[in-house]
Amino acid sequence: MKDPFIFRVLDICTCHMTLEDARMLEENIRDLSAYELGEYGWLCYVGEISDNWNTDGWSEAFVNVLKKAKELGCDYVRFDRDGREYDELPVFDW
């Protein structure tokens, strides 16, 4: 049984999201299962992606990060400007 107070987090660089994704997070933060981490990034709940994230408007790269996190068994994605970069994911320079 999974302990409800322990969460797995995929720590990833914000370079793996587009500038448009970042703007959408800032504009829609109250409507999403996400939390702003000051000027450094966001903590996004993975959950059931199709239930919690309307993929319309989000880049394919952003949705793929959430799917990767789900495949790894993570509960959240921490998009952090100093987070880990993954070679297999696209990088956006913004």
C-alpha positions in Angstrom: 0.0 0.0 0.0 1.3 3.4 -0.9 1.8 5.9 1.9 -0.4 8.9 1.1 2.2 11.3 2.6 5.1 10.2 0.4 5.3 11.6 -3.1 7.6 10.9 -6.0 8.7 14.0 -8.0 10.4 14.2 -11.4 12.8 17.1 -11.1 13.3 18.6 -14.6 14.6 21.7 -16.1 12.1 24.3 -17.4 14.0 24.2 -20.7 11.9 21.2 -21.5 8.8 23.3 -21.8 8.1 26.1 -24.2 7.8 29.7 -23.3 4.1 29.4 -24.3 3.6 26.6 -21.7 5.3 28.7 -19.0 2.9 31.6 -19.8 -0.1 29.3 -19.8 1.0 28.0 -16.3 1.3 31.6 -15.0 -2.1 32.6 -16.4 -4.0 29.5 -15.4 -2.3 28.5 -12.2 -5.5 28.7 -10.2 -7.4 26.4 -12.6 -4.7 23.7 -12.6 -3.3 21.2 -10.1 0.0 23.2 -10.1 1.9 25.5 -7.8 4.3 28.3 -8.6 7.7 28.0 -7.1 8.5 31.7 -7.1 10.7 32.7 -9.9 12.2 29.3 -10.3 9.4 27.2 -11.8 6.3 25.1 -11.0 5.2 22.0 -9.3 2.6 20.2 -11.4 0.4 17.3 -10.3 0.6 14.4 -12.7 -2.4 12.4 -11.7 -4.6 11.2 -14.5 -3.3 13.4 -17.3 -6.5 13.3 -19.3 -8.6 14.2 -16.3 -6.4 17.0 -14.8 -4.8 18.6 -17.9 -6.7 19.8 -20.9 -4.0 19.1 -23.5 -5.5 21.7 -25.8 -3.0 24.6 -26.1 -0.2 22.8 -24.3 2.9 21.8 -26.3 3.5 18.2 -27.2 6.8 18.5 -25.3 5.0 19.6 -22.1 2.4 16.8 -22.3 5.2 14.3 -22.9 7.0 15.4 -19.8 3.9 14.7 -17.8 3.4 11.3 -19.4 7.1 10.5 -18.7 6.6 11.4 -15.1 3.5 9.2 -14.9 5.4 6.3 -16.5 8.1 6.6 -13.9 5.5 6.5 -11.1 5.8 10.1 -10.2 3.1 12.1 -8.5 4.4 15.6 -9.5 6.8 17.2 -12.0 9.0 20.0 -10.6 9.8 22.3 -13.4 12.9 24.1 -12.1 15.2 26.3 -14.1 18.1 24.5 -12.3 16.5 21.1 -12.7 17.9 18.1 -14.5 18.1 18.2 -18.3 17.3 14.9 -20.1 19.0 14.2 -23.5 15.9 12.4 -24.9 13.7 15.5 -24.4 13.6 18.6 -26.6 15.2 21.8 -25.2 13.6 25.2 -25.8 15.8 28.3 -25.4 13.7 31.1 -23.8 
